[in-house]
Amino acid sequence: MVFIDYAMKHLKWVEIDGSAPDWNLRQLRSCSSEGGMLLCAVIKSNAYGHGSTEMASILPSADWFAVNSLEEGLELRTAGVDRPVLLLGHVLLERLREAVDAGLRLTVYNYETLEELARVLRTGEECRVHLKVETGTGRQGIMPEDASRFVRTAAGVPGVRVEGLSTHFANIEDTLNHSYAEGQLEVFGKVVRELEEQGLRPGIIHTACTAATILFPETHFDMLRTGIGLYGLWPSRETYLSARSGGGGVPELRPVLSWKTRIVQIKQLPPDSFIGYGCTYRTNRLTRLGVLPVGYADGYDRKCGNTAHVLVRGRRAQVLGRVCMNLIMVDLTDIPEARLEDEVVLLGRDGDESISAETMAEWVGTINYEIVTRISPFLPRVITGRG
Ligand SMILES: *Cc1c(COP(=O)(O)O)cnc(C)c1O
């Protein structure tokens, strides 16, 4: 874990507002009227670029954590995280032993996983599993008509405890029309009822990502499984508009992450100078150029070339030319007060100006999720604003 004075010695880093994640978590939890609702914080993929161990350390109100891979789960355990951790993705059969040893919960949807668990579990040992049901997202999950057979098979493996049942929605965040999600919920509800009738209902049913948490109380069941909202980002504009028009409260989400670097050279280029690979930008005036030590290797998208801007001393500076692997160049002509090693904001706020993940996503034609998740894990994550 890295604190603020350490970052001052870096050329590029990610700042994490230490008080925002738990605030966001409580905002999301308040979308549920149920008192004892569990909240599982999804911190897969380096916590959407925010740093998974860092995020785990500043989410005291999270009941559970979810990550994608075995490696991510082991990383949390090594960092001392002792709350329940659910693995959402596949664990290689030959590595199930490691998941059991680390007390990680598994998402299961393959009979082969159950068979291998039957082989590796020793007498008296327990492995908690969550069965995932395919309801229309067309990715991981057991087909709904096979769900009760699968649960019975799982429950019959000595040591396997079927603790949870889950599904995942395909398009809640993509549209103002939620009929497809309602259809998925109906399929899932049928599976739940069938299991109930057979006395097989697992204790923890969970389906709600952030958008479902905010928009669909019917999806909450026993646990919320939220990612993007914890980072202070809305799943989409459609989700925000739906929440606004829904009549209920709209959660106030606070962005958690800022991405910063420093100016490593400033120089004057005469008019008609080319900038960067491919000579895609040509100056049309005497230009004060700033060189910044960040590039696509850090997750700064190549499509930002000649398009994006950064913030220097609270003002916008346009990116000139293509994004290189480790460098970008910006126009400081109208910011004469800028100096060598000044802090530069790539993502986040500086004075009255800000660059949001949504703005950058528009520049490069993607979604806010991808913008933050692709920030290189090699950059230090620095926790600010607490204590
Ligand atoms: C990533 C993920 C989530 C979290 O989704 P958000 O939209 O970020 O809240 C929940 N469930 C599963 C299975 C996921 O893969």
The ligand as an ORCA input file, in Angstrom:
! r2SCAN-3c Opt
* xyz 0 1
  C     -18.457     -7.682    -12.998
  C     -19.597     -8.402    -12.432
  C     -20.480     -7.773    -11.541
  C     -20.421     -6.287    -11.207
  O     -21.056     -5.547    -12.213
  P     -21.144     -3.948    -12.100
  O     -21.936     -3.539    -13.294
  O     -19.746     -3.451    -12.167
  O     -21.789     -3.636    -10.813
  C     -21.457     -8.558    -10.942
  N     -21.580     -9.866    -11.240
  C     -20.761    -10.488    -12.118
  C     -20.947    -11.937    -12.403
  C     -19.763     -9.783    -12.760
  O     -18.968    -10.405    -13.644
*
